[in-house]
Amino acid sequence: MGANISQLERDIGSEQFPCNEHYFGLVNFGNTCYSNSVLQALYFCKPFRDKVLEYKAKNKRTKETLLTCLADLFHNIATQKKKVGSIAPKKFIARLRKEKEEFDNYMQQDAHEFLNFLINHISEIILAERQQNTTNNTTNNINKSKGSGENGTTTTSHNQPEPTWVQEIFQGILTSETKCLNCENVSSKDEDFFDLQVDIEQNTSITHCLSYQEAQKRMRVKKLPTILALHLKRFKYVEQYNRHIKVSHRVVFPLELRLFNTSDDAVNPDRLYDLVAVVIHCGSGPNRGHYISIVKSHGFWLLFDDDQVDKIDSSAIEDFYGLTSDTQKSSETGYILFYQSRESL
């Protein structure tokens, strides 16, 4: 290897370095680690990355949106001449701060709130663009009909819109089942989700967290998404302190996951997932600390800490399970887990 080869390239090895892959850190613009960590995790959720790059290739619009900025950022990483380095996501952060007032400052933000906003917002952008295309096509057809002397007619559909590619990747369906203690009848209600909230306080593993149910009411997964995002509820409000504190105790998350709390009519209930990315919170509370992420790429693991990228051993993942004692200690703990269905890998 030449003298200008980076340490990361040395650690991976020239023969093992994946073709057409790039590992670029993201510059921090003043407490934007919450964004950097989530963006890195999403970039290495390959179904999502592929769709964003496809949008970039097909989109001919000149109007700037958060989705166009995200597509530009992903394209910038994917087309770098160098294999490793760092990029400043300046345009994306500027657009984010314009779109949502809560992010328009230099304070620490919650990574899960950012993920939730980003996924929902870009899905709304896709729906709005689809509606605009439909309106434009209808107008063009009417004009053509008038020009040819035909009577132009339009039809309005009140059906549910086709799901966006964001929904196809991340959206699942959760069924809430409630059993009446008197008549023992069971009622159920479906609701969509982009990520599952996991209450970790009384549990020591993800599989235990997802299986725990109350006798009278339980939540079961009816539709399993391609990318299963799990939000570990690491912060809780404590009235004694009049603030949120971090729940740092140890919760094991496996490299492979199969959900067992699926409904009887679930589609593909035996779907197997592989862990592909983890957003990690470092610190003692939601308003202080730092976010980093670890991702799996071509069989090995990388740690992204803003503009720094390092190769790590898979055994190092255990360091992010949490502590075995005091909930208020500063810790580095898994906060958002991204599991990808094995058939989409």
C-alpha positions in Angstrom: 0.0 0.0 0.0 1.1 3.5 -0.7 2.1 6.1 1.9 -1.1 8.0 1.4 -3.4 5.1 2.3 -5.5 5.9 5.3 -5.5 3.9 8.5 -9.1 2.7 7.8 -8.0 1.3 4.4 -5.1 -0.4 6.2 -7.4 -1.9 8.8 -9.8 -3.3 6.1 -7.1 -4.3 3.7 -6.8 -3.7 0.0 -8.0 -7.1 -1.0 -11.0 -7.0 1.4 -12.1 -3.4 0.7 -15.5 -3.7 -1.1 -15.7 -2.5 -4.7 -17.9 0.6 -5.3 -18.2 1.2 -1.5 -17.2 4.4 0.3 -16.8 5.2 4.0 -17.1 8.9 4.6 -17.6 10.6 7.9 -19.8 13.7 8.3 -18.6 17.0 9.6 -20.4 18.2 12.8 -21.9 21.7 12.5 -22.4 22.3 16.2 -24.2 19.5 18.0 -25.4 17.9 14.7 -24.1 14.4 15.8 -27.8 13.5 16.2 -28.3 13.9 12.5 -24.9 12.5 11.4 -25.4 9.2 13.4 -28.9 8.6 11.9 -27.8 9.5 8.4 -24.9 7.0 8.5 -27.3 4.3 9.8 -29.7 5.0 7.0 -27.0 5.1 4.4 -26.1 1.5 5.3 -29.7 0.3 5.2 -29.2 -0.7 1.6 -32.8 -0.8 0.4 -33.2 2.8 1.6 -29.9 4.0 0.1 -30.8 2.4 -3.3 -34.2 4.2 -3.4 -32.7 7.5 -2.4 -30.0 7.2 -5.2 -32.7 6.1 -7.6 -34.7 9.2 -6.7 -31.6 11.3 -7.4 -31.2 9.7 -10.8 -34.8 10.2 -11.9 -35.7 13.5 -10.2 -35.5 16.4 -12.6 -37.1 19.0 -10.3 -35.3 22.2 -9.5 -37.1 22.9 -6.2 -35.0 22.1 -3.2 -36.5 19.9 -0.5 -35.1 17.9 2.4 -35.3 14.8 0.1 -33.4 16.4 -2.7 -30.7 17.5 -0.2 -30.6 13.9 1.2 -30.3 12.5 -2.3 -27.5 14.9 -3.1 -25.6 13.9 0.1 -26.0 10.2 -0.6 -24.9 10.7 -4.2 -22.0 12.7 -3.1 -20.8 9.9 -0.9 -21.4 7.2 -3.4 -19.6 8.9 -6.3 -16.4 10.0 -4.4 -13.1 9.2 -6.1 -11.5 8.3 -2.8 -12.6 5.3 -0.8 -12.6 7.0 2.6 -12.7 10.6 3.9 -15.2 13.1 5.3 -18.0 15.3 3.8 -19.7 18.4 5.2 -23.5 17.9 4.9 -23.9 21.7 4.9 -26.8 21.9 2.5 -28.8 19.1 4.2 -28.4 20.7 7.7 -29.4 24.2 6.3 -32.5 22.7 4.8 -33.4 20.8 7.9 -33.2 23.9 10.0 -35.5 25.7 7.5 -38.0 22.8 7.6 -38.3 22.4 11.3 -37.9 25.2 13.8 -36.9 22.8 16.7 -33.7 21.9 14.8 -32.8 25.5 14.0 -30.3 26.0 16.8 -27.0 24.6 18.1 -28.5 22.6 20.9 -28.3 18.8 21.3 -31.3 17.2 19.7 -32.9 13.7 20.1 -31.7 11.3 17.4 -35.0 9.4 17.5 -37.1 12.6 17.0 -34.9 13.5 14.1 -35.3 10.0 12.5 -39.1 10.1 13.0 -39.3 13.6 11.4 -37.1 12.7 8.5 -38.9 9.5 7.6 -42.3 11.0 7.8 -41.3 14.2 6.0 -39.7 12.6 3.0 -42.7 10.3 2.7 -44.9 13.4 2.6 -42.7 14.9 0.0 -43.0 11.9 -2.3 -46.8 11.9 -1.9 -47.0 15.6 -2.7 -44.8 15.2 -5.8 -46.9 12.2 -6.9 -50.1 14.3 -6.5 -48.5 17.2 -8.4 -47.6 14.8 -11.3 -51.2 13.5 -11.3 -52.6 17.0 -11.4 -50.2 18.0 -14.2 -51.1 14.9 -16.3 -54.8 15.5 -15.8 -54.5 19.2 -16.9 -52.5 18.1 -20.0 -55.1 15.5 -20.9 -57.9 18.1 -20.6 -56.0 20.6 -22.7 -55.4 17.9 -25.4 -59.1 17.0 -25.3 -60.1 20.6 -25.8 -57.7 21.1 -28.6 -59.1 18.1 -30.4 -62.7 19.1 -29.8 -63.4 16.2 -27.4 -65.2 16.6 -24.1 -62.7 16.4 -21.4 -63.7 14.4 -18.3 -61.9 13.8 -15.1 -62.3 11.2 -12.4 -61.4 11.6 -8.8 -60.2 8.6 -6.8 -60.9 8.5 -3.1 -59.0 5.3 -2.5 -56.0 5.2 -0.2 -52.9 6.4 -2.0 -50.3 3.8 -3.0 -47.6 3.5 -0.4 -44.4 5.4 -1.0 -41.1 3.6 -1.2 -40.3 4.9 2.3 -43.4 3.2 3.6 -42.6 0.0 1.7 -39.3 -0.1 3.4 -40.0 1.0 7.0 -43.7 0.7 7.6 -45.2 -2.2 9.5 -48.6 -2.8 11.0 -49.2 -3.3 14.8 -52.3 -4.9 16.1 -53.6 -3.9 19.5 -55.7 -6.7 21.1 -57.8 -6.0 24.2 -59.5 -8.7 26.1 -62.6 -7.9 28.2 -62.3 -9.4 31.7 -66.1 -9.9 31.9 -67.1 -11.5 28.6 -63.6 -12.4 27.4 -64.3 -11.0 24.0 -61.2 -9.8 22.2 -61.2 -6.6 20.1 -58.4 -5.5 17.9 -57.2 -2.3 16.2 -54.5 -1.9 13.6 -52.0 1.0 13.4 -49.1 1.7 11.2 -45.6 2.2 12.5 -42.2 3.3 11.2 -40.4 2.1 14.3 -41.3 0.1 17.4 -41.0 1.6 20.8 -39.3 -0.8 23.2 -39.7 -0.4 27.0 -36.5 -1.7 28.4 -36.7 -1.0 32.1 -37.9 -4.4 33.2 -36.0 -6.5 30.6 -32.5 -7.5 29.8 -32.7 -8.5 26.2 -34.5 -7.2 23.0 -36.3 -10.6 22.6 -37.6 -10.4 26.1 -38.7 -6.7 25.6 -40.6 -7.6 22.5 -42.3 -10.7 24.0 -43.5 -9.2 27.3 -47.2 -8.6 27.3 -49.9 -7.8 29.8 -52.7 -10.4 30.2 -55.6 -8.1 29.3 -53.9 -6.1 26.5 -51.2 -7.0 24.1 -49.5 -5.7 20.9 -48.7 -8.0 18.1 -47.0 -7.4 14.7 -49.3 -8.0 11.8 -47.0 -6.7 9.0 -43.3 -7.0 9.3 -41.3 -4.2 7.5 -38.2 -4.7 5.3 -36.2 -2.5 7.7 -37.3 -3.0 11.3 -36.3 0.1 13.4 -36.4 -0.4 17.2 -36.3 2.6 19.5 -35.0 1.7 23.0 -36.7 4.0 25.5 -33.5 5.1 27.2 -34.9 8.3 28.7 -37.6 8.6 31.4 -39.0 11.6 33.3 -38.4 11.5 37.1 -40.5 13.8 39.1 -38.0 13.8 42.0 -35.4 15.5 39.7 -37.9 17.4 37.6 -36.2 16.2 34.4 -35.6 13.2 32.2 -32.8 10.8 33.1 -31.1 8.1 31.2 -31.9 4.4 31.7 -28.5 3.0 31.2 -28.9 -0.6 32.3 -27.8 -3.5 30.2 -30.0 -4.6 27.3 -28.6 -7.2 24.9 -29.5 -6.9 21.3 -28.8 -9.9 19.0 -27.1 -9.8 15.6 -30.0 -12.0 14.4 -33.6 -11.4 15.3 -36.9 -13.1 14.8 -40.1 -11.6 16.2 -42.3 -14.0 18.1 -45.1 -11.6 19.0 -46.7 -11.8 15.5 -50.5 -12.0 14.9 -52.2 -15.1 13.7 -52.8 -13.5 10.3 -49.3 -12.0 10.0 -47.6 -12.1 6.6 -44.3 -13.8 6.6 -44.3 -14.3 10.4 -41.0 -16.2 10.4 -39.0 -13.4 8.7 -35.4 -13.3 10.0 -33.6 -10.0 10.5 -29.9 -9.1 10.7 -28.6 -6.2 12.6 -27.1 -3.7 10.2 -26.8 -0.4 12.2 -27.1 1.0 15.7 -27.4 4.6 16.7 -25.6 5.0 20.1 -26.2 7.6 22.8 -23.1 8.6 24.8 -23.8 10.5 28.0 -26.1 10.8 31.0 -29.2 12.5 29.7 -31.2 13.4 26.5 -30.0 17.0 26.4 -26.3 16.3 26.9 -23.9 13.9 25.5 -23.1 12.7 22.0 -24.3 10.4 19.3 -22.3 7.9 17.2 -23.3 5.0 15.1 -22.0 1.5 14.2 -22.9 -0.1 10.9 -22.3 -3.5 9.2 -20.9 -3.3 5.7 -19.9 -6.3 3.6 -19.4 -8.5 6.7 -17.4 -6.2 9.0 -18.4 -3.4 11.4 -17.5 0.3 11.3 -17.9 3.0 13.9 -18.8 6.5 12.7 -18.1 9.3 15.1 -19.0 12.4 13.1 -16.1 12.8 10.6 -14.1 9.9 12.1 -14.5 6.3 10.8 -12.9 3.3 12.3 -13.2 -0.5 11.8 -14.2 -2.4 14.9 -14.5 -6.0 15.9 -18.0 -7.4 16.1 -17.3 -8.3 19.8 -17.1 -4.5 20.5 -20.9 -4.4 20.0 -21.3 -5.7 23.5 -19.7 -2.5 24.8 -23.0 -0.7 23.8 -25.4 -3.0 25.7 -25.4 -0.7 28.7 -24.5 -0.9 32.4 -25.4 -3.4 35.1 -26.1 -0.9 37.8 -26.9 2.8 38.4 -29.3 4.2 35.8 -27.9 7.7 36.1 -24.3 7.0 35.2 -22.9 8.3 31.9 -22.8 5.4 29.4 -22.6 4.5 25.7 -25.7 2.6 24.9 -27.7 1.4 21.9 -30.6 3.8 21.3 -32.0 3.0 17.8 -31.5 -0.4 16.2 -31.9 -1.1 12.5 -32.6 -4.7 11.5 -32.8 -5.6 7.8 -34.8 -8.6 6.6 -32.5 -11.3 5.4 -34.2 -11.8 2.0 -33.5 -8.1 1.1 -29.7 -8.3 1.9 
